[in-house]
């Protein structure tokens, strides 16, 4: 037998494997909490990105310097907090849910079940790009200042990527699956 490991991911994985032993009601509660975390995180990140692109940037362009640097800096700080919170929620709930789903279910061979792992990979990679762009556009470093010079363009890219992720997630949700036999 292998000696127990102290590597955090191995411990995390072992705790997720133990979820199979939990009563069905507790597993359903965990699934529900993870789903709510994921949906609320997506609403915050996608919604705030769409707001910044479709409301804030046009208003800033129309008003010139009327808002002033103080207001723009305050809004950037508030958006940065939303980006951090929603990104953390999405990463935590998404990774745990993905592990649990792959462990618990078999997917049917018909589309979209036949490509579920590929869709999961695409969704994860696109999410990393959205997290990066949102964090970069709401940050203060020199790279982030360069990105903000073309804020409208990068917000458009981020908004489109976020909408594509929502569509991929919807396709994944339509996959026919059945519980693996114990």
C-alpha positions, 0 to 999 in steps of 0.5 A: 500500500502507498503511504498517505500523501500530504499533497493538497490535490491528492487530499482534495481528490480523496475527499471527492472520492468519498462523496460517493459514500455519502447519502444520496440527499447529501450528494444532491445538496452538494450538487445544488450548492455547486450549481448555484455557485456556478450560476451566480458566478457566471451571472456576475462575470458575464453580466458585469462584462456585458455592462462594462462593454455596452453601458460603461464604455459608451457612456465614458466615450459620450461624456468625455471627462465628465465622469472624471478619473475618480469615478472611473477608478472607483468603477474599476476597483468595484469591477475588479472585486466582482471579477475576483469573486466570480472567477473564484466561484466559477473555478471552485464550483466548475472544477469540483463539478467536473470531477464529480460528473466525470466520476459519477456518469457515463455519457451516451454516444449521441451528440453532445454526450459523445463529445462531452470531454472535449466540450469540457476542455474547450469550456475550461480553456475559454474560461481561463481566457475570460478570467485573464481578460477580465482581470487584466481589464480591471487591474492596474499593471502596465499590461493592463493599462495597455489593454485599457487603451483598447478597452472597447475591443478587449471587452468585446472579445471577452463578452463574445468568449463569455457568451460562447462559454454559456452556449457550450455549457448549455450544450453540455447540459443537454448531454444524455447521461446515466449513473455509473454502476457501483 
